[in-house]
């Protein structure tokens, strides 16, 4: 009996030490306000779920994980300051962002402070191209990956069409326009027109001027290379002008939040891309992905978006690298991540070594009709997958990446 009591005391003491251990801190910089606050909410939810799952499984290295958060408002300078604040709070890893400018600024400051930074919703090629470095990893797909899956689908199903582009005049907007023009053969700007909205703030008159220019063109396909509230306002105005009746509208990066805010009637038939939808785990036979979907529905009575999946995957993958390297040393973690292949919420993925781009399948999707959506129990089954491309086929290859980098042929 004495041995049993002693053993119980020892176990309780170990458990108590684990519960009282200094937490391992990670920092999420995300937009709680501003143009991308809806996407920011998804990022926060996904991160919270990942931290809870890790801690419920015993934590990392015998310590709990603690999530620190700060509002970036989608501003690059604010995001950079957030990284500095996280460093002063002894964060071991930082992640987040809803624009490419945020990712680039945050990544640079993280490198200066010796922290690994994971970019979430940052799609410009430059993030893992010209601006890439050893301390930056991107989970989201690049503009090129979106353009390639869209270009292939449109080339097969809507060939020889006239395009008109409306972009936001920032790093991602210019990047996706350039890539989509190449993949759709719409490089001739005399035939395939464009308008650029000012960044970071566009007014109603800017949206109307751009859409009226599109309406006056002979375009059959209207590309709205916009995100967040810029896209929301433009979609509502495009619908009120009746552009959806004579043009196929393309939104390179769709999200659950945009359909929710604009409404299924406004978004019906719009084509775009997603790196993940809540139906992908079933399609690709991913038990972990399905468990994530089920847990998200239980917690929030909604289907998760790709933003939530991105944040969840990043935290879980960083934790996996900590376990595999048995260390919090960032140099060891970088080596553990590079060329690591895994499956988590979908089919196979890889953190590529030469550019730190996450290589994964990319999907072309179309927004369902309102009648179809209303038949769903949660009335949120917005997307049907209409085309799919492997990450290897969609991503920039090594030779082209080196060509883009110029003299710096390896990450520094």
C-alpha positions as CSV (number, residue, x, y, z in Angstrom):
1,X,0.0,0.0,0.0
2,X,2.9,2.4,0.8
3,X,4.4,1.8,-2.6
4,X,1.1,2.6,-4.3
5,X,0.6,5.8,-2.4
6,X,4.2,6.8,-3.2
7,X,3.7,6.1,-6.9
8,X,0.4,8.1,-6.9
9,X,2.2,11.0,-5.2
10,X,5.0,10.8,-7.8
11,X,2.5,10.9,-10.7
12,X,0.6,13.8,-9.2
13,X,3.8,15.7,-8.6
14,X,4.8,15.1,-12.3
15,X,1.4,16.3,-13.5
16,X,1.6,19.3,-11.3
17,X,5.0,20.2,-12.6
18,X,3.7,19.9,-16.2
19,X,0.7,22.1,-15.5
20,X,2.9,24.7,-13.7
21,X,5.6,24.7,-16.4
22,X,6.5,27.9,-18.1
23,X,4.4,28.0,-21.3
24,X,5.8,28.1,-24.8
25,X,4.5,31.3,-26.4
26,X,3.6,31.8,-30.0
27,X,2.4,35.0,-31.6
28,X,-0.5,35.5,-34.0
29,X,-0.6,38.9,-35.8
30,X,-4.0,39.1,-37.5
31,X,-6.6,41.7,-38.6
32,X,-9.3,42.1,-35.9
33,X,-10.4,45.4,-37.7
34,X,-10.1,46.8,-41.2
35,X,-10.6,45.4,-44.7
36,X,-9.9,41.7,-43.8
37,X,-11.4,41.4,-40.3
38,X,-13.6,38.5,-41.3
39,X,-10.6,36.5,-42.5
40,X,-8.8,37.4,-39.4
41,X,-11.6,35.9,-37.2
42,X,-11.1,32.6,-39.1
43,X,-7.3,32.8,-38.5
44,X,-7.9,33.3,-34.8
45,X,-10.3,30.4,-34.5
46,X,-8.0,28.0,-36.3
47,X,-5.1,29.0,-34.1
48,X,-7.1,28.6,-30.9
49,X,-8.2,25.1,-32.0
50,X,-4.6,24.0,-32.8
51,X,-3.3,25.3,-29.4
52,X,-6.1,23.5,-27.5
53,X,-5.4,20.3,-29.4
54,X,-1.7,20.4,-28.6
55,X,-2.3,21.2,-24.9
56,X,-5.0,18.5,-24.6
57,X,-2.4,16.0,-25.9
58,X,0.2,17.0,-23.2
59,X,1.7,20.1,-24.7
60,X,5.2,20.4,-26.2
61,X,8.4,19.3,-24.5
62,X,6.5,18.9,-21.3
63,X,5.2,22.5,-21.4
64,X,1.8,24.0,-22.4
65,X,1.5,26.3,-25.5
66,X,0.2,29.8,-25.0
67,X,-1.2,31.9,-27.9
68,X,-0.4,35.6,-27.9
69,X,-2.5,37.8,-30.3
70,X,-2.3,41.3,-31.6
71,X,-4.4,43.2,-34.1
72,X,-2.5,44.1,-37.3
73,X,-5.5,45.9,-39.0
74,X,-3.9,44.6,-42.2
75,X,-1.2,47.3,-42.0
76,X,2.4,46.3,-42.7
77,X,4.0,48.7,-40.2
78,X,1.6,47.6,-37.5
79,X,2.3,43.9,-38.2
80,X,6.0,44.6,-38.0
81,X,5.5,46.3,-34.6
82,X,3.5,43.3,-33.5
83,X,6.5,41.0,-34.3
84,X,8.7,43.2,-32.1
85,X,6.1,43.0,-29.2
86,X,5.9,39.2,-29.5
87,X,9.7,39.0,-29.3
88,X,9.8,41.1,-26.1
89,X,7.2,38.6,-24.7
90,X,9.5,35.7,-25.5
91,X,7.5,34.2,-28.3
92,X,9.2,31.2,-30.0
93,X,7.3,31.5,-33.3
94,X,5.2,34.1,-35.0
95,X,2.6,33.8,-37.8
96,X,-0.4,35.5,-39.4
97,X,-1.2,38.3,-41.8
98,X,-4.0,38.9,-44.4
99,X,-1.9,40.7,-47.0
100,X,1.4,40.2,-48.8
101,X,2.7,43.5,-47.5
102,X,2.1,42.3,-43.9
103,X,3.9,39.0,-44.6
104,X,6.9,40.6,-46.2
105,X,7.3,43.3,-43.5
106,X,6.7,40.8,-40.6
107,X,9.0,38.2,-42.1
108,X,11.9,40.7,-42.4
109,X,11.5,41.8,-38.8
110,X,11.2,38.2,-37.6
111,X,14.4,37.3,-39.3
112,X,16.2,40.3,-37.7
113,X,15.0,39.0,-34.3
114,X,15.9,35.4,-35.0
115,X,12.2,34.2,-35.1
116,X,10.6,31.8,-37.6
117,X,7.6,33.5,-39.3
118,X,4.7,31.6,-41.1
119,X,2.7,33.7,-43.6
120,X,-1.0,32.8,-43.7
121,X,-3.2,34.7,-46.2
122,X,-0.4,36.3,-48.4
123,X,-0.6,35.3,-52.1
124,X,1.8,37.5,-54.0
125,X,4.6,35.5,-55.7
126,X,7.2,37.8,-54.1
127,X,6.6,36.4,-50.5
128,X,8.5,33.2,-51.3
129,X,10.1,34.7,-54.4
130,X,12.2,37.8,-54.4
131,X,11.4,38.6,-50.8
132,X,11.8,35.1,-49.4
133,X,14.4,34.1,-46.8
134,X,15.3,31.3,-44.4
135,X,13.1,32.4,-41.6
136,X,9.9,32.8,-43.6
137,X,7.5,29.9,-44.6
138,X,4.3,30.4,-46.5
139,X,1.4,28.0,-46.0
140,X,-1.0,29.7,-48.4
141,X,-0.7,29.2,-52.2
142,X,0.9,31.8,-54.4
143,X,-0.7,33.9,-57.1
144,X,0.9,31.7,-59.7
145,X,-0.7,28.6,-58.3
146,X,-4.2,30.2,-58.4
147,X,-3.6,31.5,-61.9
148,X,-2.5,28.1,-63.2
149,X,-5.5,26.2,-62.0
150,X,-7.9,28.9,-63.1
151,X,-6.1,29.3,-66.5
152,X,-6.3,25.6,-67.2
153,X,-10.0,25.5,-66.3
154,X,-10.9,28.6,-68.3
155,X,-8.8,27.5,-71.3
156,X,-10.6,24.2,-71.4
157,X,-14.2,25.5,-70.8
158,X,-14.2,29.2,-71.9
159,X,-11.6,29.5,-74.6
160,X,-10.8,32.7,-76.7
161,X,-12.7,35.1,-74.4
162,X,-12.2,38.8,-73.9
163,X,-11.1,39.7,-70.4
164,X,-11.3,42.8,-68.3
165,X,-9.3,43.1,-65.0
166,X,-10.1,45.2,-61.9
167,X,-7.3,44.9,-59.4
168,X,-6.2,46.5,-56.2
169,X,-3.0,48.3,-56.8
170,X,-0.8,46.4,-54.3
171,X,1.8,43.6,-54.4
172,X,-0.8,40.8,-54.7
173,X,-3.1,42.6,-57.1
174,X,-0.3,43.2,-59.6
175,X,1.1,39.7,-59.1
176,X,-2.2,37.8,-59.7
177,X,-3.0,40.0,-62.7
178,X,0.3,39.3,-64.3
179,X,0.1,35.6,-63.8
180,X,-3.6,35.2,-64.8
181,X,-2.9,37.2,-68.0
182,X,-0.2,34.7,-68.9
183,X,-2.2,31.5,-68.1
184,X,-5.3,32.8,-69.9
185,X,-3.5,34.3,-72.9
186,X,-4.9,37.8,-72.1
187,X,-1.6,39.7,-72.1
188,X,-2.8,42.2,-74.8
189,X,-4.0,45.2,-72.8
190,X,-5.5,46.9,-75.8
191,X,-7.9,43.9,-76.1
192,X,-8.1,42.9,-72.4
193,X,-8.5,46.1,-70.4
194,X,-8.0,46.9,-66.8
195,X,-8.6,49.3,-63.9
196,X,-6.5,49.6,-60.7
197,X,-8.1,50.6,-57.4
198,X,-6.0,52.7,-55.0
199,X,-4.4,50.9,-52.0
200,X,-5.0,50.8,-49.1
201,X,-8.3,52.7,-49.3
202,X,-10.6,52.8,-52.2
203,X,-13.8,54.9,-52.3
204,X,-17.2,54.1,-53.8
205,X,-16.5,56.3,-56.8
206,X,-13.3,54.3,-57.5
207,X,-15.4,51.1,-57.6
208,X,-18.0,52.7,-59.8
209,X,-15.5,54.1,-62.2
210,X,-13.8,50.7,-62.6
211,X,-17.0,48.8,-63.0
212,X,-18.5,51.3,-65.5
213,X,-15.3,51.0,-67.6
214,X,-15.7,47.2,-67.5
215,X,-19.4,47.6,-68.5
216,X,-18.4,49.7,-71.5
217,X,-16.0,47.1,-72.7
218,X,-16.8,44.1,-74.8
219,X,-15.4,41.7,-72.2
220,X,-17.0,38.4,-71.6
221,X,-15.0,37.6,-68.4
222,X,-14.6,40.1,-65.6
223,X,-11.7,39.4,-63.2
224,X,-12.1,41.0,-59.8
225,X,-8.6,40.6,-58.4
226,X,-9.7,42.0,-55.0
227,X,-9.9,40.8,-51.4
228,X,-11.8,41.7,-48.3
229,X,-14.1,44.7,-48.3
230,X,-12.8,45.9,-51.7
231,X,-14.2,42.7,-53.2
232,X,-17.4,42.9,-51.1
233,X,-18.2,46.4,-52.3
234,X,-17.3,45.6,-55.9
235,X,-19.4,42.5,-56.1
236,X,-22.5,44.3,-54.7
237,X,-22.1,47.1,-57.3
238,X,-21.4,44.7,-60.1
239,X,-24.6,42.8,-59.3
240,X,-26.6,46.0,-59.1
241,X,-25.2,47.0,-62.5
242,X,-26.2,43.6,-63.9
243,X,-22.7,42.7,-65.0
244,X,-23.2,39.1,-63.8
245,X,-25.9,38.6,-66.5
246,X,-23.4,39.1,-69.4
247,X,-20.0,38.4,-67.9
248,X,-18.5,35.4,-66.1
249,X,-17.1,36.9,-62.9
250,X,-13.7,35.5,-61.7
251,X,-12.5,36.1,-58.2
252,X,-9.0,34.6,-57.9
253,X,-9.3,34.0,-54.2
254,X,-12.7,33.2,-52.8
255,X,-13.6,32.8,-49.1
256,X,-16.6,31.8,-47.0
257,X,-16.8,35.2,-45.4
258,X,-17.2,37.0,-48.8
259,X,-20.1,34.8,-49.7
260,X,-21.7,35.3,-46.3
261,X,-21.3,39.1,-46.4
262,X,-22.3,39.7,-50.0
263,X,-25.0,37.0,-50.0
264,X,-25.4,33.9,-52.2
265,X,-27.6,35.7,-54.7
266,X,-24.8,38.2,-55.4
267,X,-22.1,35.6,-55.5
268,X,-23.9,32.9,-57.4
269,X,-21.9,31.4,-60.3
270,X,-18.6,33.3,-59.4
271,X,-15.5,31.2,-60.1
272,X,-12.3,31.4,-58.1
273,X,-9.8,29.3,-56.2
274,X,-9.4,27.8,-52.7
275,X,-6.6,25.8,-51.2
276,X,-9.1,24.0,-48.9
277,X,-12.8,23.7,-48.3
278,X,-14.7,21.8,-45.6
279,X,-15.5,19.1,-48.1
280,X,-11.9,18.4,-49.0
281,X,-11.3,16.0,-46.1
282,X,-14.1,13.7,-47.3
283,X,-12.9,14.0,-50.9
284,X,-9.3,13.1,-50.0
285,X,-10.0,10.7,-47.2
286,X,-8.4,12.7,-44.4
287,X,-9.6,11.6,-40.9
288,X,-7.7,14.4,-39.2
289,X,-9.2,16.9,-41.6
290,X,-12.7,15.6,-40.9
291,X,-12.1,15.7,-37.2
292,X,-11.1,19.4,-37.6
293,X,-14.3,20.1,-39.5
294,X,-16.4,18.3,-36.9
295,X,-14.8,20.2,-34.0
296,X,-15.1,23.5,-35.8
297,X,-18.8,23.0,-36.4
298,X,-19.3,21.9,-32.7
299,X,-17.6,25.0,-31.5
300,X,-18.9,27.7,-33.9
301,X,-22.0,26.2,-35.6
302,X,-20.3,27.0,-38.9
303,X,-18.2,25.3,-41.5
304,X,-14.5,26.2,-41.3
305,X,-12.9,28.3,-44.1
306,X,-9.4,27.9,-45.6
307,X,-8.1,30.7,-43.4
308,X,-9.0,28.7,-40.3
309,X,-7.4,25.6,-41.8
310,X,-4.3,27.5,-42.7
311,X,-3.7,28.8,-39.1
312,X,-4.5,25.4,-37.6
313,X,-2.1,23.6,-40.0
314,X,0.7,26.1,-39.3
315,X,0.5,25.7,-35.5
316,X,0.3,21.9,-35.8
317,X,3.2,21.7,-38.2
318,X,5.4,24.0,-36.1
319,X,4.6,21.8,-33.1
320,X,5.4,18.7,-35.1
321,X,8.8,20.2,-36.0
322,X,9.5,20.9,-32.3
323,X,8.7,17.3,-31.5
324,X,10.8,15.8,-34.3
325,X,13.8,18.0,-33.5
326,X,13.2,17.9,-29.7
327,X,14.1,21.6,-29.6
328,X,12.9,25.2,-29.8
329,X,16.1,26.3,-31.6
330,X,15.0,28.0,-34.8
331,X,17.9,26.7,-36.9
332,X,17.0,23.1,-35.9
333,X,13.3,23.8,-36.6
334,X,14.1,25.2,-40.0
335,X,16.0,22.1,-40.9
336,X,13.2,19.9,-39.6
337,X,10.6,21.8,-41.8
338,X,12.6,21.9,-45.0
339,X,11.3,19.3,-47.5
340,X,9.1,17.8,-44.8
341,X,6.2,15.9,-46.3
342,X,3.0,15.4,-44.4
343,X,-0.8,15.0,-44.6
344,X,-3.0,16.8,-42.1
345,X,-6.3,18.3,-43.2
346,X,-6.1,17.1,-46.8
347,X,-3.9,15.0,-49.1
348,X,0.0,15.3,-49.2
349,X,1.7,18.6,-48.6
350,X,5.3,19.6,-48.4
351,X,7.3,22.5,-47.0
352,X,9.7,23.0,-50.0
353,X,13.3,23.5,-49.0
354,X,14.5,25.9,-51.7
355,X,11.8,28.6,-51.2
356,X,9.8,27.5,-48.1
357,X,6.6,27.5,-50.1
358,X,4.0,25.0,-49.0
359,X,3.2,22.8,-52.0
360,X,-0.3,21.4,-52.0
361,X,-3.3,20.8,-54.2
362,X,-5.2,23.9,-55.4
363,X,-8.9,23.9,-56.4
364,X,-11.0,25.9,-58.8
365,X,-14.4,26.4,-57.2
366,X,-17.7,27.9,-58.2
367,X,-20.3,29.4,-55.9
368,X,-23.5,27.4,-55.8
369,X,-26.9,28.7,-56.5
370,X,-28.9,30.2,-53.6
371,X,-31.4,27.3,-53.8
372,X,-28.6,24.7,-53.5
373,X,-27.1,26.5,-50.5
374,X,-30.4,26.8,-48.7
375,X,-30.8,23.0,-48.8
376,X,-27.7,22.6,-46.6
377,X,-28.4,22.1,-42.8
378,X,-26.1,25.1,-42.0
379,X,-26.9,27.0,-45.2
380,X,-23.2,27.5,-45.8
381,X,-22.3,24.9,-48.4
382,X,-21.1,27.6,-50.8
383,X,-18.6,26.0,-53.1
384,X,-18.5,23.2,-55.7
385,X,-15.0,22.1,-56.7
386,X,-14.9,22.2,-60.5
387,X,-11.2,21.6,-61.2
388,X,-8.1,20.5,-59.2
389,X,-4.3,20.8,-59.8
390,X,-1.5,19.2,-57.9
391,X,0.9,21.5,-56.0
392,X,3.8,20.3,-58.1
393,X,2.1,21.3,-61.3
394,X,0.9,24.6,-59.9
395,X,3.9,25.9,-58.1
396,X,6.9,27.7,-59.5
397,X,9.8,25.4,-60.3
398,X,13.3,25.7,-59.1
399,X,14.8,27.1,-62.3
400,X,12.2,29.8,-62.6
401,X,12.5,30.7,-58.9
402,X,16.3,31.2,-59.3
403,X,15.6,33.3,-62.4
404,X,13.3,35.5,-60.4
405,X,15.8,35.8,-57.5
406,X,18.7,37.0,-59.7
407,X,22.1,36.8,-58.0
408,X,20.7,35.4,-54.7
409,X,20.1,31.8,-55.7
410,X,19.6,30.4,-52.2
411,X,17.6,31.6,-49.2
412,X,19.6,33.7,-46.8
